[in-house]
């Protein structure tokens, strides 16, 4: 019987190839999520940098900051919050391990294009550790432009969008739907470089006492206007 040739590993042919039955190897640096169960389900074992990551939320403020805070706490460079649904609170962020001095808060001007413009400038500056953008209305061409801007940096770029957008196409290589659950959140893997996972992943998120009382204990930092974001980041 003739001996069959060994199967060549797909990543040996090109780093963007992988078997459908396995998670892809990340071609960029990844940041540990801080949750072992979640990291084990992501290519590269963490949040990918230099690409668009979509968190599709059942509702804003459902726990996205608690989900991201272990990764954010590891960053030393500025963290840009663009159009968050609630006023960032210094004490609550400190309780999560995120230093308020790192934060640049850009308020919602009412113009969707302003937040997207600010995100693109922050990403292309290459000075940010993370850029977080909350946006309810974004077109496909805008998503592609933002993904390209993210690829020009090693920044963690997460875009928070309504969960209803999960049915629409997106260039983001990683798309997670986040729904509320008792004691935490349920994460559905809408898109990842790897096998399809039909069963949601439950992730416990327990707020601290400091976080629950943060809104009344400490005033928020002053916001920055969207069109002034780039000088604030690079200066």
Secondary structure as UniProt FT lines:
FT   HELIX           10..13
FT   TURN            15..16
FT   TURN            20..21
FT   STRAND          30..31
FT   HELIX           36..39
FT   TURN            40..41
FT   HELIX           43..45
FT   STRAND          47..48
FT   STRAND          51..57
FT   TURN            60..61
FT   HELIX           64..73
FT   STRAND          78..82
FT   HELIX           90..95
FT   TURN            96..97
FT   HELIX           100..102
FT   STRAND          103..106
FT   HELIX           112..125
FT   STRAND          128..134
FT   HELIX           140..151
FT   STRAND          156..162
FT   HELIX           163..167
FT   STRAND          174..181
FT   TURN            182..183
FT   STRAND          184..191
FT   STRAND          201..204
FT   HELIX           209..212
FT   HELIX           214..217
FT   HELIX           226..228
FT   HELIX           229..234
//
